[in-house]
Amino acid sequence: MTFQSKKAWRLQEFAAHGGTVNCLALGKKTGRVMVTGGDDRKVNLWTVGSPTVTMSLTGLNSAVDCVNFDDNEEHIVAGSSSGTIKLWNIEKAQLVRTLSGHKANISALGFHPYAHFLASGSLDTNVRIWDTRRQGCIYTYKGHGGKINCLKFSPDGKWVVTGSEDGTTKIWDLSSSKVLHEFKLHQGSVTALDFHPCECLLASASVDKTVRFWDLETFELVSVSSNEAKPIRDIIFSPEGEALLSGAEDSLRVYGWEPSRTLDSSCIFWGKIYDMKIAHNQLIGGSFHHTDVSIWIVDLAKLKPFNGDTSPLDEAADMQKQAVPVPAGPLEQQDQKESYPIFEAPRKQSPKNRVTAQPMKRTPPLIKRSTSVNQAKEAPEKQVPPLVKRSPPPARTSPPNVEVVKRSPPPAARKTPPLHHWENKTKVEEAKVDAVAISKLSLAEQKPDPIVTEQECLKILTNGHRGVRDNLETRLRNLQYIKSVWSKGDLKQALEVAIDLDDQGVTVDILEVIQSRPSIWDLHICTIVLPALRTLFHSKHENYLFVACSSLKHIIKSFGQLIRDNINAPPVGNIDISREERYKKCHLCYQQITNISREITRHASAQGKLGSAIREIIKLSESFY
C-alpha cells in the first residue's frame, strides 16, 4: 500500500506521565486539545501535535482514573481512585471545585450541555448529579449492579444515560429523578454510548463486540451490528449523522443502522483507543500504553459514506486487501519541506478529495460556521440511505411513578437528513435554578450561531493569548529586577532573588547566563543553585530539564573532587573557621547531589538527547560516590 492511499496514520507518540496513564479525553469543540491522567496523580493538558505539556494540574491525592472537558473546552474535570472529583478553569489554571461523595474509583464523567451540572459514575455502582456552582450533590441514582463505565447527557439536557459492567444501559429522567427505561440486550459490559446528533437515536457498544441502536421514541431496538473481532472501546456519530464510527483495539468500522450494515472498515493498530473526536473531516483518536500516549488521525474523505459511496462493505474482499501500516511516528520525522495541515498526512491531493484543515502554525477556528436557508437550498442534495419504515411497536406499560414523554411516530423514509429532533431544547434560566428541585428548570429556545466579524475574531484570538502575554511581561520585569541587583556586583544575592521568585522560567534564564561564565562559580553558588536544580528536575518542560542537567554536570565535574576530599577529611584539632565553612558547604552540596541522583533515575528511560543527558548524570553521580 502506497503512502498516498493511507486512510489513517499515527500523528505522534510521547511519554505523558511519570507513571502509568489511566485515562485521556480530547476536546469536543476543536479536537486540538487533550487531557490525560495517570498514576502520578497529575492531570496534564496537551495541544494535539505537540509533545510538550501545556499545563500540569495537581491536587488529587491518588491516581487519576477519569478526565473530561466541558463542551466549550473551558473546564477540565478529573476523578481519582479515592472517589474525589476536582474541577479546574483552564484559562485561569485555577481549581474551581472539589466534590466528594463517591466511595470508590471515579470511572465516568460528563458535563451537562448548557447548565452548571456534572454527572459522575463510579466503581461503587452509583451515579451522582452535581451542581458545580453550589459544590453539592443534587441526586444519587442507584440501580446498576456493576461499575459505571460510561455516561452521557442527552442533547436537550433532560436525560442522562449510563452504561455499566452489568451489561445494562439506563436512561435517567432528570425532572423525575427516576429510571425512564432500561436496555438489557447486551451480553457483556457496556463500554461506550453516543446520541445521534439529529434523531432520537442512541447507540451503545459492548465487550460482546456489537453496537446496538435504540429508538428513543419507542425505546425499541432498531438494529444490531455484526460482531467485530475484538471488544469495542469507543463509538461516535458523525457530525451530520450519516454513520456511526466504532473503534476496537485493531480496527475502525463505519456502520449504518436502518438496515444494519457495515459501510466501511480500516485496520488501525492503535491499541487501547480511549476517546475519538471528529474535526475538519478527520477523526482524531487517542490511545495509551503504560506511560505513553499516541494520537491517530483518520481521513474520513477516504471512508464510506463520506466519500459519496453509500454501498455496504464487502467484508470478505476487504479483509484481503486491508492493511494499514504504522507510518513514521511523530510529526518531526515527516517531511518538513512543505507546510502540511496538522492533521494531514504529507501527500499530494487531487482537488476532489482535498480535506480542509488548518495549517500547523495557524490557530484553530473558534467559531462554527452556520449555513443559511438560502445556502441550504442551493447546496446539492446529500444522498443518504433511506430509513426503513418500522411498524408501530406494541403498547408498553410505563415504569411506576415515571412520566414518559410522548413523541410523534418515527419519520418516514427520506433522502435528506431529518430535522433536528433535539433542537427544541431550551437554555436554563441560571438565576432561577433550584438545586433541590431540578424539575423547575426553565428552558428557552436556543439561538443560532451569530455571524462573527473579522474584528471580533481578532479580539477572540487576542484574548486567547492574553495569559501567555501576561506571563512573558511578568518574566521580563523579574529579569530586569535581577539585572539591577547583579549590576551592583552582588551575584550571590541576584541568584538568591531569582530562586526566591519561584519562577522556573526566570531560574533557567539565569542558569543559562552563569553557565556561559564558568569562572564565577564557587562552592557558595553551588549551595544556592543545587536546591533549584532539584525543583527543575520535576518540571515537564524538556528545555528546563536540559539546563538542569548541564548545570549539575558542571558542578560535579568542577567541584566533585573538592567535595569528596572535604567530606572524607572533616576539620579536627585547631580552630580553622574557613575550613569549617568550606566543610559545611561541601557537606550541603553532597546531600543535595545525593538527593537529586536518587530522584532523576525515574527519567533514565527517557528517549533522545534528554535521555542521554540524564544517563550521563547518573554515571557521573556513581563515580562521585
N, C-alpha and C positions, 0 to 999 in steps of 0.2 A: 504493500500500500504506500503510495507516494505521499509526501508531506502535504501536497495541495488537497488531498482527499480526506484529511483528518476531520472528524466530527468533534473530537474532544482532545484536550491536552492539559497537562499539569502546568499551571502558571508559576507556582513557587512551592518550596518546601523548606521549613525552617524550624529551629528549636524555639518553642513558645514559652516554656516554663522550666523551672529548675527541678520540678517533679513531674509525675505523670499527668497528662492532660485528660480531664474528665468530661469536658463539655465545650461547645462553641456555639455561636449564633452569628448570622450575617444580618446586616441592616436591611429592612424590608423596603425602605424608601429609595435607596440608591444602589444597594448591593455592593457598595465600595468600602464599607467598614465592617469590622469583625471583632467580636469579643470572645475571649477564652477564659476558662477557669481550670485550676489544677490542684494537685495535692500540696503545692507550695503555699496554698491559702491566698493566692493572688488572683485578681481579676485584671487581665491585660486587654487593652484596646489597641487595635491594629488598623492600618489602612491597607486594603487589598492591593497587592503588588509590591509592598514594601516589607522587608523582614525586620524593620526596626519598630519597636513598640512605641506607640503614640502616647499612651498613658497607662500607668500601673496603679491599680486601686487596692488598698489593703484595709483590714479591719475585721475580717472574718477570722474566727479562732479555730477553724477546722477546714478540711478540704472543701473546695468549691465543686459542687456536683451539678449545678444548673445555672445558666445565664440566659439573658434575653434583652433585646432592645424594645422600646416602645415604637409605635408606627412612624413617628417623626424623627427617630434616631436622636432624641434629646435626653433620654434617660436610659440607664443600664440597671437591671435588677439581677441579683445573684443570690443563690441559695446554697447553704452549706450542709455538710453531713450531720451537723448538730441540730438542724431544723431552723436555724436563723436565716432571715432574709434581709438583705440590705439594698437600698435604692440610692443611686447616685445621679446627680445632674452632670452631664458630660461637659457642657461649656464651662461651668464653674469648677469642675473637678471636685465637687463637694458632696459629702454624704447627706442625703435628704431624710431618710427614714431607716430605722431598724425595726423589723417586725418579728415578733416571737410568738409561738403558739404550737407549731408542729412538734411532734415528739420524736421524729426520725428524719432521715435524709430528705432534702427537697429534690424532687425528681421532675417537676414540670412547672413552668411559669408562663404567664401570659397577661398582656395589658388589654384593658377594655378599649375598644376602637375610638371612643371620644369622651369618656368620662374618667374621673380620677379613681378608677378601680383596678385592682390587680387580683388575679386568680393564681393560686398555688396548689400543687398536688405533691403528695409525699409518700414515702415508704410506709407511713402509719395508716395508709388507705383513705385518708381524709382529703377533702377539697375545701379550701378556705377562700373566701372573698374578702379583700381588704380595701378599706378607704385610705388611700395614701395621704390624704390631707389631715385626717384625724388620727392617723397612726394606730388604727384599731381594726380588729376582725369584725366584719358585719355578720357573716354567716359561716357556718361549718356544715358541709354536706357529707353525710356518711351513707354508705351502702355498697361500696365496692369491696370485693373480697381479696384484693391484692394491691400492689404498688400502683400508683397513678403514673403511667408512662408519658402521657401527652394530654394536653387540653387546649381549647381554643374558644374564644368568644365568637358568636355569630356576627356577621357584618352589621346587623341592625342593633347589636348590643343587648338583645333581650334574653339570649340564652348563653350558657357556657356548656360545651360538650367535652367529655372526659373519656379517655381510653385507659384500660387497666390491664394488669398482668392476668386478671381472672378471665380475660377474653371478652369482656363486655364493654359496650360503649353506651354511656348515659347522657341524656340531654336534660340539663337542669334549667328550669324556668326561674329567672331572677325575680320576677314580680311575686310569684307564689312561694319561692324558695323550696320547691319540691321537684321530684323527678318527673319530667314530662313524658319521656319514653326511654326504653332500654332496648338496645340491639344485642342479640346473643349468638349470632350465627357463626362468628369466627371460631376456629378450632384451636386457637393459641392466643398468646399475649398480643394486645393491640399496641402497635408501635408508633403510628402516625395518623393524623387527622387533617382534613382541609375542607373548607366550604367552597363551593362553586362561586365565582365572582358575580354571576348574573342570575342563575336559577336557584331555587330552593333544593339544593342537592348537597349531600355530604359524602365524602369519600373516607374510608378507613382502611388502613393497612395493618398487616399482622405477620407474626412469625410463621403463620401457616402458609406463607408465600403467596397470598392472594390480596387483591384490593376489592372491597365491596362498596357499591354505590347505593345510597339510601335516598329515597324521595322524602323530603321533609314536609310535604303537604299531606301525604297519606301515611308516612312512617313505614313504607313497604320497601323491600329490597328491589332495586331496579335491575342490577346485574352483578356478576362476579367475574373477575379477570381470570385468565388461565394461570396455572401455577408457575411461578418463577423457580429458578434453580436454587436460590437461597432466600432466606427471610428478607422482607422488605424493611428498610430502615427509615425512609422518608418519602413523602409524596408532596406534590404541589400542582395546583391547577394553573394553566397558562393564563396570562392577564385577561385575554378575551374569552376564555372558557372553551376554546376549541377542543382541548385534550387535557389529560392528566399525565404528569410525568412521575415515575416512581424510581427510586434509587435503591438497589441492593448492593451487596458487597463488591460485586464484579460486573454490574450492568446498569444500564439506564433503559427504561421502557416507556413508550408513549401509548396511552390507552384511550379508546372511546368507550362509551357505556350504553348507548341505545342504538343498535345492539352492542353487546360486549365484543370487543375486538382489539387486537394489538396492532397499532398503526405503524410503529417502528421500534427498533431496539439498537443498542450500541454497547459493545463490550468495553467497559471502563474499569480498570482495576484500581479503584480509589479507596478500597478498604472500608474502614468504619465511617461511611458517609453519615454525617450528623445533621447537616442543615443544607437546604437548597433555596436559592432565590433566583428570580428572573429579572434581568435589566438589559436594555438595549438589544433585545432579541437574542440574548445569550443567557444560558443557565450557569450560575456560579454555585459550585458545591464546595463545602468544607468538610474535611475528614482529618482524623488524627490517629497517631500510633505512638504509644509511650509518651515521650516529651515533644514529639514533632507534630506539626500541623501542615497539611497540604491543601492548596487551593486549586480547584479544577474548573475549566471553562468548557462548555459545550455550545457549539454553534447551532442554534435552533433552525437556522435557514437551511441546514442540510438534513433536517429530520422531517418526516411526515407528521402532521399535515401542514406544517409551517412553510414547506417548500411548494405548496399548492397541490400536492398529490395526496388524495384522501383515501386511496385504496388500502385495504388491510394488508398487513405484512405477511409474506410467505416465509414463515419461520424456518422451515427446513432448508430452503435455499439460502436464507440469510445467515444461518449458522455456519455454512461452509465458507462464506466469504468474509465473515465478521472477524476482525482482528484489529484492535486499536492499540498500538504500542505506546508506551510512555515516552513522550518527546523529551528533548534535553530540558532538564529540570527548571531551575529558576530563570527569571526573565533576563538576568545578567548574562546567561550563556547563549541567548539568542542573538541573532544578527542585529547589531545596533546601527547599521549604516542608514537605515530608513526609520522614520518615526511611525511606529505602529500604534494603534489604539491599545489601551492597557489590557483589554480582554480579548485581543485579536491575535491569532497565530500569524507569524510572518509568512504571508503567501500572497500571490497575485490573485486578484479577484476580478471577475467579469462584472460589468455594471448590473447585470441581472441579479447576481447573488451577493452583492456587496452589503455588508452589515454596518449600519450606522452606529458608531461608538465614539466616545470622547478620546482624544489623544492622551497619552500618559501625563503630559505636563499641564493639561487643562484641568480646571475644576469641574467636577461632575455637575450636570444640570440640576438645579434646585427646584424648578417649577415644572409641574406636569403640564403637558400640552393638552389643551381641550379642543375638541372638534365641534364646529358649529353645525347647525341643522343644514344649512346650505351645502357645506362641505361634505356632509354625510350623504346628501343626495347625489352629489357629483362623483363620489368615490365609487369604484367598481364594486359590484355585489360580491361578497365573500362566500364561496361555496363551502357549506358545512353539511356533513351528512345529515339527512332528515331524521328527526326523532321518531321513534316507533311509538305509535299511539297505544297506550295501555287501556285495558278495560277498567271500569271503576272497581276499586277494591271493596271487599265485603265490609259491612259496618263493624266498627270497633267500639269496644267499651272504654271510655276514658278512665285513666287511673283515678283513684279516690282523691277528692279534695284538690284536683288539678283542673284548671280551666284550659281546655285545649283551644288554641286559636284556630278559627275556621278560615280556610283558604279556598280560593277558587280552584276548579279542577285543573289538571296539568294542561299546558297549551298544546295545540295540535302541531303536527309536523310543519316545519318552516325552513326556508332556505337561509334566511338571515338570522343573526343572533337575536334571541328574545330580549324584550325589555327587561330592565334590571329589577328583579323581584325584591332585592334588598334596598332599593332606592327610597322606599317610604319610611326609612328610619329617620329619627329626629335627634337633635342635639339636646343634651341635658342642660337645664337651667341651673347652672352650678350653684348659684346662691341659695336655691331652694331645696337642694338635695338633702334628704333626711337619711342619715346612715342607718337608722334603725328600721325605716320603712322604705325600702328601695322601690316598692311598688308605686310610689308617688312621683317617680321620675317624670318630669315634664319634657316632652320631646318636640322639636321644631324642625321643619323640613330643611335638609342640607342645601347649601348654596353651591352652585357650580364654581369651579376653579376660576379665580379672577384673571383678567389679562394683565400681565405684568410688563411695564415699560422697561426699556434698556437702562434708564437711570435707576429704577427700583432694583433691577438685577445687580447693578454695580454696588448699590447700597448693601444688598444682602451679602454679596461676596466680601465687601469690606468688613462688615460686621463679623463674618465668619473668621477673619484673620485678626480681629482686634486683640484676642488673647495672646497670640504669638507676638504681635507688635508691642503690647504692654510688657511682656516678659523680656523682650530684647532691650526695650528702653530702661527697664529696671536693672538689667545686667550691665548696660553701659554706664549708668550712674554709679553702680557699685565699683566698677573698674576704675572710673575716674577718681573716686574717693581713695581707693587703694594706691593709685598712682601718686596722689598728693602726699600720702603718708610715706611712701617709698622715696619720693623726691627729697625728703628731709634726711635721708641717709639711714633710716632705720628699717632694714629689710625684714628682720625678725618680727617687728611689730606689724609690718604690712602683711606678712604671711598669717599672723595670728588674726588680724582683722578679716582677711579673706576667708579663713576657715570658720570664724565665728558668724559670718553672714549666712552660713548653712545653705549656700547656693553652689551645687556641684559644678554648674557651668563656669562660674567665676573661679572656683578652685582649679579646674582643669586649665583655664586660660593662664593662671599664674604659674602652675606647674610647667606648662609648655615654655614659658619665658625663662624660668630658672634652670630648666634642663639644657637650654642653649648656652648657659654660662656655668659650667661645672666648677669653676674656681671659687664661686661664692658659697659652695656647700660646706657645712661643718656639722659636728655632732648635734649642736643645738637646733639647727634647721631640720635635721633628721627626726629629732624628737617631736617637732611641730608637724612635720609632713606625714609621718607614718600613721597616726590615727585617721587622718583624712584619706589616706590611701585605702585603709581598711573599709571605710564607708564607700569609696568609689568601686571597690570590687563587688559590691552588692547592686551596682547600677545595671540597668538593662541596655544602656547605650554603649555600643561597641567601641566608639571613639574614646569614651571615658575609661573603659577597661584597658585600652591600648596605652593611654597616658599613664594609668596606674602601674601597668606592667613595666614600662620603660623607667619610671621613677624608682620603683622598687629594685629593679635590676641595677640601676646606677648606685643605689645605697649599698646593696650587698657587695658589689664589685669594689667600690671605693672605700667602704668603711667596715666591711665584713671582718677582715683580719684584725683591725684595731679593736672591734667589739669583742671578738673571741679572746684576744690577748688580755684585755682588761677583765673580762668575766672569769677567766682561768686564774688570774693573779690579783685578787682583791687587795686593797691597801691595808697594811698592817704596821704596827710599830709607831714610828714618829708620825706626828700630825702633818699631813700634806693636803691642804684644802683643795688645790687644783686637781690633784689626783683623785680625791674623793668625789669631787663634782664630775670628773670625767667618768669615774666608775658608775655613778648613778645614771648618767646619760646613756652609757653603754648598756647597763642593765635594763633600762627602759626600752631602748631600741631592740634589744634581744627579745624581750617579752612581746613587743608589737610584731616583729618579724615572725616569731613562732606562731602567734595567733593568726596572722594573715596566711601563712603557709598551710595551716590546717584547713582554713576556710576556702582557699582557692582550689583545692583538689576537686571540688564539685564542677569546676569548669574544665577539668583535664580532658574531657571527651569532646570539647568544642572543636569545630571544623575550621579549616582555613588558617589565616595568619594569626588570628586571635588564639586559636588552639595551640599553635606552635609557640607563641609567646608565653602562654600560661605554662606549658610543659617545660620550657626553658627556665622559668622562675622556680618551678618545683625542683628541678635538678640543682639549681644554684642554692636553694634552701637546704637540700640534703647535704651538700658539701659544706654549707655554713655551720652545720652542727658538728 
